[in-house]
Each structure stands twice: as C-alpha cells, then as structure tokens.
Amino acid sequence: MDVLVLIDKLDDLVHNAKPVPLSDTVRVDKEEIYDILDQMRATIPEEIKQARWIVKERQEMLAEAKREAERIIKEAREKQDQLISQEEITKQAERAAEDIIEDARAREREIRLGAEDYADEILNTLEVNLSKFIAAVGRGRERLQGKDEPAEVG
C-alpha cells in the first residue's frame, strides 16, 4: 500500500475520533493506529528501495549519456584530426605537383632551346653545303658552256 494513503487513513482516524470533553484531545483506537503504523513500516522500506532503484537507474542513465557524449566528442576530434591531416596531405600533394609542373616546364624550355639550337646548326650546315653545291653546279654549268677553258694538258 502507498504511504500517502496510509497517512490519509491516520489523518481520517484522528479527524473522526471522539473528542475528550473539556480538552483538545481525542480518543482513538490504539489497535487501529498500531495497525496503520505497522503497514507504514512495511510500506516505507519498499518505497525507499524503489526510490533508491530509480535514483540508481537515473545515475546509470546519466553515466551512460556522459560516456556516449564523450565517445561522440572523441570521434568528432578524431574526424577533425583526420580532416586536418588529409588537408595537409592535399596541400603537400598540390605543392609537389606544382614543383613537378615547374620542373617539367623548365625541362621543356631547355629541350626546346636545345632542339632549336640543334635545328639551327643543321640548317646552317645544310645552307653551307647547299651554297657549295650551288657553286659547284654553277661551275659545272659554266664549264659546259665553255666559259671556263680547261687548262692545257702538256
């Protein structure tokens, strides 16, 4: 039985008790009061057990919520560290890519300039040789036309 119900019963018993004439006291049945008190003694420990159990459950729930909050915070920090790490790796990769591109451009310029110099040398050699060939062709034509008399053989 609920302790509050028992307290109400006790209150009713005192309230409805017969007054003692010329005093503020009342007459109550001693056995009824002892019976209600015994019921209260039996009920109160059970209610205290329930209250303790509720408090314990509440504390366990709070502890679990705290553990879960700490786990979530830890995961968030780990994720943040991971993202920062990935961002740093990305920045390093971008710097490395820029260095590679810059090296490739420098090498391309070097190769292009070398190729131009080589092509210029080949064209110069070709030009010199063509000039010699043209001169030789011109001399050959002049000989064929008789302008250049061969020297006497003696």
Phi, psi and chi 1 to 4 in degrees:
 res  aa     phi    psi   chi1   chi2   chi3   chi4
   1 MET       -  152.4 -170.6  175.2  -85.6      -
   2 ASP   -75.9  137.2 -172.5   11.0      -      -
   3 VAL   -60.6  -38.7  172.3      -      -      -
   4 LEU   -63.8  -36.1  -65.0  176.1      -      -
   5 VAL   -65.5  -41.7  171.5      -      -      -
   6 LEU   -65.8  -39.2  -67.0  170.9      -      -
   7 ILE   -63.3  -41.5  -69.0  172.7      -      -
   8 ASP   -61.3  -40.5  -73.3  -18.4      -      -
   9 LYS   -61.9  -43.9  -85.2 -175.2  166.3 -176.7
  10 LEU   -62.9  -42.5 -168.8   57.7      -      -
  11 ASP   -62.1  -45.6 -174.9   49.4      -      -
  12 ASP   -61.3  -40.4  -74.8  -15.9      -      -
  13 LEU   -61.5  -44.0 -175.1   66.1      -      -
  14 VAL   -71.2  -42.7  171.9      -      -      -
  15 HIS   -63.2  -39.1 -175.9   70.3      -      -
  16 ASN   -93.8    6.9  -65.4  -33.2      -      -
  17 ALA   -72.5  157.1      -      -      -      -
  18 LYS   -77.0  130.3  -66.4 -178.0 -177.5  177.0
  19 PRO   -73.0  149.2   18.2  -20.7      -      -
  20 VAL   -86.7  127.5  173.9      -      -      -
  21 PRO   -58.1  141.8  -17.6   25.2      -      -
  22 LEU    61.1   31.6  -57.0  172.5      -      -
  23 SER  -154.7  168.4   75.4      -      -      -
  24 ASP   -91.2    6.4  -74.5  -21.7      -      -
  25 THR   -89.8  160.7   56.6      -      -      -
  26 VAL  -129.0  161.1  -69.9      -      -      -
  27 ARG  -104.0  125.1  -68.6  179.7   54.2  169.0
  28 VAL  -125.2  155.9  -70.2      -      -      -
  29 ASP   -76.9  117.9 -176.9    4.7      -      -
  30 LYS   -59.5  -41.2 -176.8  162.9   88.1  173.2
  31 GLU   -64.0  -39.0  -71.5  -55.9  -44.5      -
  32 GLU   -63.8  -42.3  -80.6 -172.6   71.6      -
  33 ILE   -64.9  -45.0  -71.8 -176.2      -      -
  34 TYR   -62.4  -38.1  -76.6  141.8      -      -
  35 ASP   -61.8  -45.2 -176.9   46.5      -      -
  36 ILE   -66.4  -41.0  -67.9  172.5      -      -
  37 LEU   -63.8  -39.7  -72.0  174.3      -      -
  38 ASP   -63.3  -41.4  -73.6  -17.5      -      -
  39 GLN   -64.0  -38.5  -72.2  178.2   27.4      -
  40 MET   -65.3  -42.3  -72.0  175.0   79.0      -
  41 ARG   -61.6  -35.5  -76.2 -173.1 -170.6  103.2
  42 ALA   -76.0  -34.4      -      -      -      -
  43 THR   -81.0  -40.4  -55.8      -      -      -
  44 ILE   -59.5  -46.8  -72.5  174.7      -      -
  45 PRO   -59.7  -37.0  -24.9   33.1      -      -
  46 GLU   -65.8  -42.8 -175.9   59.4   36.1      -
  47 GLU   -66.3  -36.6  -72.3 -170.9    2.7      -
  48 ILE   -64.6  -41.4  -71.0  173.7      -      -
  49 LYS   -59.0  -45.7  -79.2 -175.5 -159.3  175.1
  50 GLN   -63.1  -42.4  -72.1  178.1   -2.5      -
  51 ALA   -63.6  -42.8      -      -      -      -
  52 ARG   -63.0  -40.7  -75.0 -178.3 -178.0  160.3
  53 TRP   -63.4  -42.2  179.8   82.5      -      -
  54 ILE   -63.2  -43.2  -70.2  169.3      -      -
  55 VAL   -63.1  -43.8  167.5      -      -      -
  56 LYS   -61.8  -45.8 -178.3 -178.4  172.3 -166.7
  57 GLU   -59.5  -43.4  -76.9  -65.9  -49.4      -
  58 ARG   -61.7  -44.2 -179.6  179.4  169.3  -91.8
  59 GLN   -63.4  -41.0  -72.1  172.2  -19.7      -
  60 GLU   -64.3  -40.7  -72.9  176.3    4.8      -
  61 MET   -64.8  -41.9  -71.8  172.8   68.3      -
  62 LEU   -64.0  -42.0  -71.5  172.9      -      -
  63 ALA   -63.1  -42.1      -      -      -      -
  64 GLU   -64.5  -42.2  177.3   62.9   27.8      -
  65 ALA   -63.4  -39.4      -      -      -      -
  66 LYS   -65.2  -44.5 -176.3  177.8  178.5 -177.5
  67 ARG   -60.1  -42.9  -75.6 -168.7  -62.9  -88.3
  68 GLU   -64.7  -41.9 -179.2   67.2   12.4      -
  69 ALA   -63.1  -42.2      -      -      -      -
  70 GLU   -64.5  -39.4  -71.9  170.8   -5.5      -
  71 ARG   -63.5  -43.5 -176.7 -170.3   65.0   77.0
  72 ILE   -63.9  -43.3  -69.8  169.4      -      -
  73 ILE   -62.7  -43.5  -71.1  169.3      -      -
  74 LYS   -60.9  -46.3 -179.1 -178.4  175.5 -167.4
  75 GLU   -60.8  -41.4  -77.2 -179.0    9.6      -
  76 ALA   -63.4  -42.3      -      -      -      -
  77 ARG   -65.3  -41.5  -74.3 -171.4  178.5  135.8
  78 GLU   -62.3  -42.9  -72.3  172.5   -4.1      -
  79 LYS   -63.6  -42.0 -174.6   68.7  174.0  175.0
  80 GLN   -61.4  -45.4  178.3 -174.9   25.1      -
  81 ASP   -61.8  -40.9  -69.0  -16.1      -      -
  82 GLN   -63.6  -44.1 -177.1 -177.6   20.3      -
  83 LEU   -65.2  -40.3  -70.5  173.1      -      -
  84 ILE   -63.4  -42.5  -71.8  170.5      -      -
  85 SER   -63.0  -44.7  175.9      -      -      -
  86 GLN   -63.6  -38.9  -73.0  175.5   -9.5      -
  87 GLU   -63.9  -41.1 -175.9  178.2  -28.9      -
  88 GLU   -65.8  -41.2 -174.8   57.7   34.2      -
  89 ILE   -62.9  -41.9  -70.4  169.8      -      -
  90 THR   -61.7  -44.1  -58.3      -      -      -
  91 LYS   -62.7  -42.1  -74.2  179.0 -177.5  176.4
  92 GLN   -63.4  -42.0  -71.3  174.9   -1.5      -
  93 ALA   -64.1  -40.8      -      -      -      -
  94 GLU   -64.2  -41.4  -73.3  172.4   -7.4      -
  95 ARG   -64.3  -42.6  -75.4 -167.7  -66.3  -91.5
  96 ALA   -62.9  -41.6      -      -      -      -
  97 ALA   -64.1  -41.8      -      -      -      -
  98 GLU   -62.5  -40.8  -72.4  171.2    6.5      -
  99 ASP   -63.1  -42.7  -69.8  -14.3      -      -
 100 ILE   -64.1  -44.4  -69.9  169.0      -      -
 101 ILE   -62.7  -42.8  -69.8  169.3      -      -
 102 GLU   -63.9  -42.8 -173.0  176.6  -42.9      -
 103 ASP   -62.9  -41.3  -71.0  -13.6      -      -
 104 ALA   -64.1  -40.9      -      -      -      -
 105 ARG   -65.0  -41.7  -74.4 -178.3  179.1  149.0
 106 ALA   -63.5  -44.1      -      -      -      -
 107 ARG   -64.2  -40.1 -176.2  112.5  168.5   89.9
 108 GLU   -61.7  -43.9  179.1  -92.5  -26.0      -
 109 ARG   -61.8  -43.2  -81.5 -169.1  -60.9  -87.4
 110 GLU   -63.0  -46.1 -166.5  177.0  -60.0      -
 111 ILE   -65.5  -43.9  -69.7  169.7      -      -
 112 ARG   -61.5  -46.6 -175.4  174.3   33.7   80.5
 113 LEU   -63.2  -41.2  -68.1  174.0      -      -
 114 GLY   -62.7  -42.1      -      -      -      -
 115 ALA   -65.6  -39.8      -      -      -      -
 116 GLU   -64.3  -43.2  -72.8  173.6   -1.9      -
 117 ASP   -61.7  -43.2  -70.8  -14.5      -      -
 118 TYR   -64.3  -44.9  176.1   73.2      -      -
 119 ALA   -62.7  -38.8      -      -      -      -
 120 ASP   -63.9  -41.0 -171.2   49.9      -      -
 121 GLU   -62.4  -45.9  -84.7 -179.3   47.0      -
 122 ILE   -62.3  -45.8  -62.9  -64.7      -      -
 123 LEU   -64.0  -37.8  -70.9  173.3      -      -
 124 ASN   -64.2  -45.4 -172.7   39.4      -      -
 125 THR   -61.9  -43.5  -56.8      -      -      -
 126 LEU   -61.7  -42.1 -178.2   60.3      -      -
 127 GLU   -62.3  -44.8 -176.7  179.7   23.4      -
 128 VAL   -62.5  -46.3  168.3      -      -      -
 129 ASN   -64.3  -42.0  -72.7  -22.4      -      -
 130 LEU   -62.6  -39.0  -76.8  175.6      -      -
 131 SER   -60.5  -43.5  -65.7      -      -      -
 132 LYS   -64.6  -42.0  -71.5  179.6 -175.1  176.3
 133 PHE   -64.6  -42.6  -70.3  144.3      -      -
 134 ILE   -62.7  -42.3  -70.8  173.3      -      -
 135 ALA   -63.2  -41.8      -      -      -      -
 136 ALA   -65.6  -40.2      -      -      -      -
 137 VAL   -63.7  -42.6  167.8      -      -      -
 138 GLY   -61.2  -43.4      -      -      -      -
 139 ARG   -66.1  -39.1  -78.6 -168.2  -55.5  -88.0
 140 GLY   -64.0  -39.4      -      -      -      -
 141 ARG   -68.2  -40.5  -74.0 -176.0   72.5 -159.5
 142 GLU   -62.4  -38.8  -75.0  176.7    5.5      -
 143 ARG   -66.7  -39.4  -80.9 -172.0 -163.2  150.1
 144 LEU   -66.1  -30.3  -74.6  174.2      -      -
 145 GLN   -86.9   -5.0  -67.5  174.9   -1.7      -
 146 GLY    83.2   11.5      -      -      -      -
 147 LYS   -74.3  -27.7  -67.6 -176.7 -179.9  176.3
 148 ASP  -113.4  105.7 -169.1   21.5      -      -
 149 GLU   -74.2  134.0  -64.4  -68.6  -34.2      -
 150 PRO   -69.9  150.1    7.2   -8.7      -      -
 151 ALA   -69.5  147.6      -      -      -      -
 152 GLU   -70.4  141.7  -71.9 -173.7   22.5      -
 153 VAL   -98.6  129.2 -178.8      -      -      -
 154 GLY  -120.7      -      -      -      -      -
